[in-house]
Amino acid sequence: MFWLIAIIFSYLSFALASLGDKIVLSGPSKPKSYTFFVGILSLLSVFIIPFVEFNFPSGIGLAFIILEAVVYVAGLYAMFYALDKFDVSKVMPTIGATQPIIIAILSVFFWGYQKLEGNEILAFIILLTGSVLISIDKNPKITKKSLEISLIASFLFSLDFIYSKFIFTEMSFWQGFIWMRIFSFIFVLIFLFDKGFRKEMEEENSGFNKKTGIIFIIAQVFGGLANILQSWAIFLVPISYLAIMNSMKGVQYVFLFILVILISLFLPKVLKEEINKSIIIQKIISILLIGLGLAILVL
């Protein structure tokens, strides 16, 4: 199960990237600004071109690359918009809980029913439960509006998984990955036509000093590595396991929780997180569930 190793290291990299963002960024999430930064950094993938076989895609492959880039950028914007308007404890558990289910439904729609063994279904349920539980920071009152936007983001990210898998069945990994990131870059350039966005970008750049700028860049490097590893896992994973792989999202929160505790204990001036008994109990139960789900999946 090489895809399992790839996705675990992907979630570790996502956790490190999230930690960097947590240290550097504060205030509103600025959805357009964040989406733009991610899209612009996607262009760095072109530096891989000299080292791999790379051709211009055609036919159905090109169509799915364009579709993937659209839903990827739109999904990022929807998620950041939701985080800007509502608490993270309302948004992320909703996305985490619904995305594996949506992916399972879409997989059946596009490829037909993919048979799973009883232990695989059990692992899916346990992993999903643990992932949702560990992502909840408090007892949120989910509003209709937060639910709607979170579901839109979840649906778009689910389509991104499906379209990525289609692309990787049509062409090599690096060719598909690079072209998806190139088109993501192209689509975020649309934001530059918005005068208000350009002004926001100027204010964003003025808020970075040398120290925070370095941390931000390091965080984005880990984010880029995480995307490569996640795409590699999608490339490797059987279609029947797409939803199971996505239900492992809680692994990212396990890594993030451990990192935050370590920094809070040894570097409180850098990051100080409030940790109480109930939070620790909740996280431990979640980690045990995620560990059990992974054990059932592997064994």
LINNOR-V570324 format. One record per backbone hydrogen bond with DSSP energy under -0.5 kcal/mol. NH is the residue of the N-H (numbers start at 1). CO is the residue of the C=O. E is the energy in kcal/mol with one decimal. If there is no record, write none. Layout:
NH&CO&E / NH&CO&E
//
This chain:
4&1&-0.6 / 5&1&-1.2 / 6&2&-2.3 / 7&3&-2.5 / 8&4&-1.9 / 9&5&-2.2 / 10&6&-1.8 / 11&7&-2.3 / 12&8&-1.8 / 13&9&-2.1 / 14&10&-2.5 / 15&11&-2.1 / 16&12&-2.1 / 17&13&-2.3 / 18&14&-2.6 / 19&15&-2.2 / 20&16&-2.0 / 21&17&-2.2 / 22&18&-2.4 / 23&19&-1.9 / 24&20&-2.3 / 25&21&-2.8 / 34&30&-2.5 / 35&31&-2.3 / 36&32&-2.4 / 37&33&-2.3 / 38&34&-2.2 / 39&35&-2.4 / 40&36&-2.8 / 41&37&-2.4 / 42&38&-1.0 / 43&40&-1.5 / 44&41&-1.6 / 45&42&-1.8 / 46&43&-2.1 / 47&44&-1.7 / 48&45&-1.8 / 49&46&-1.2 / 51&48&-2.0 / 52&49&-1.5 / 61&58&-1.2 / 63&59&-1.7 / 64&60&-2.3 / 65&61&-1.8 / 66&62&-2.2 / 67&63&-2.2 / 68&64&-2.8 / 69&65&-2.3 / 70&66&-2.0 / 71&67&-2.4 / 72&68&-2.5 / 73&69&-2.2 / 74&70&-2.5 / 75&71&-2.5 / 76&72&-2.2 / 77&73&-2.3 / 78&74&-2.5 / 79&75&-2.4 / 80&76&-2.7 / 81&77&-2.6 / 82&78&-2.2 / 83&79&-2.5 / 84&80&-1.7 / 85&81&-1.6 / 86&82&-2.6 / 90&87&-1.6 / 91&87&-1.5 / 92&88&-2.1 / 95&91&-2.2 / 96&92&-3.2 / 97&93&-2.3 / 98&94&-2.0 / 99&95&-2.4 / 100&96&-0.6 / 102&98&-2.7 / 103&99&-2.8 / 104&100&-2.1 / 105&101&-2.1 / 106&102&-2.9 / 107&103&-2.4 / 108&104&-1.6 / 109&105&-2.1 / 110&106&-2.6 / 111&107&-2.8 / 112&108&-1.6 / 115&113&-0.6 / 121&117&-1.9 / 122&118&-2.3 / 123&119&-2.3 / 124&120&-2.0 / 125&121&-2.2 / 126&122&-2.4 / 127&123&-2.8 / 128&124&-2.3 / 129&125&-2.2 / 130&126&-2.6 / 131&127&-2.5 / 132&128&-2.1 / 133&129&-2.4 / 134&130&-2.2 / 135&131&-0.9 / 136&132&-0.6 / 136&133&-0.9 / 137&135&-0.6 / 140&138&-1.2 / 142&140&-0.9 / 147&143&-2.2 / 148&144&-2.2 / 149&145&-2.2 / 150&146&-2.2 / 151&147&-2.3 / 152&148&-1.9 / 153&149&-2.3 / 154&150&-2.5 / 155&151&-2.6 / 156&152&-2.3 / 157&153&-2.5 / 158&154&-2.0 / 159&155&-2.3 / 160&156&-1.9 / 161&157&-1.8 / 162&158&-2.1 / 163&159&-3.3 / 164&160&-2.3 / 165&161&-2.0 / 166&162&-2.0 / 167&163&-2.4 / 168&164&-2.3 / 169&165&-1.0 / 169&166&-0.7 / 170&166&-0.6 / 170&167&-1.2 / 171&167&-1.4 / 176&172&-2.3 / 177&173&-3.0 / 178&174&-2.6 / 179&175&-2.0 / 180&176&-2.1 / 181&177&-2.1 / 182&178&-2.2 / 183&179&-2.2 / 184&180&-1.6 / 185&181&-2.0 / 186&182&-2.0 / 187&183&-2.2 / 188&184&-1.9 / 189&185&-0.9 / 189&186&-0.5 / 190&187&-1.3 / 191&188&-1.6 / 192&189&-1.4 / 193&190&-1.8 / 194&191&-1.9 / 195&193&-0.7 / 198&194&-1.9 / 199&195&-1.8 / 200&196&-1.9 / 201&197&-2.2 / 202&198&-1.6 / 203&199&-1.8 / 204&200&-2.2 / 205&201&-2.4 / 206&202&-1.6 / 207&203&-0.7 / 207&204&-0.8 / 208&205&-1.2 / 213&209&-2.4 / 214&210&-1.9 / 215&211&-2.0 / 216&212&-2.6 / 217&213&-2.2 / 218&214&-2.5 / 219&215&-2.5 / 220&216&-2.1 / 221&217&-2.0 / 222&218&-2.2 / 223&219&-2.1 / 224&220&-2.5 / 225&221&-2.4 / 226&222&-2.6 / 227&223&-2.0 / 228&224&-2.0 / 229&225&-2.5 / 230&226&-2.6 / 231&227&-2.4 / 232&228&-2.4 / 233&229&-2.3 / 234&230&-2.3 / 235&231&-2.3 / 236&232&-1.9 / 237&233&-2.9 / 241&238&-1.8 / 242&239&-1.5 / 245&241&-2.9 / 246&242&-1.9 / 247&243&-1.8 / 248&245&-1.1 / 249&246&-1.4 / 250&247&-0.6 / 251&248&-2.6 / 252&249&-1.4 / 253&249&-0.8 / 254&250&-1.9 / 255&251&-2.2 / 256&252&-2.5 / 257&253&-2.6 / 258&254&-2.2 / 259&255&-2.5 / 260&256&-2.6 / 261&257&-2.1 / 262&258&-2.2 / 263&259&-2.4 / 264&260&-2.6 / 265&261&-2.0 / 266&262&-2.5 / 267&263&-2.6 / 270&267&-1.4 / 271&267&-1.7 / 273&271&-0.5 / 275&273&-0.5 / 280&276&-2.2 / 281&277&-2.4 / 282&278&-2.3 / 283&279&-2.6 / 284&280&-2.6 / 285&281&-2.4 / 286&282&-2.1 / 287&283&-2.8 / 288&284&-2.4 / 289&285&-2.2 / 290&286&-2.6 / 291&287&-2.8 / 292&288&-2.4 / 293&289&-2.6 / 294&290&-2.3 / 295&291&-2.2 / 296&292&-2.5 / 297&293&-1.9 / 298&294&-2.4 / 299&295&-2.8
//
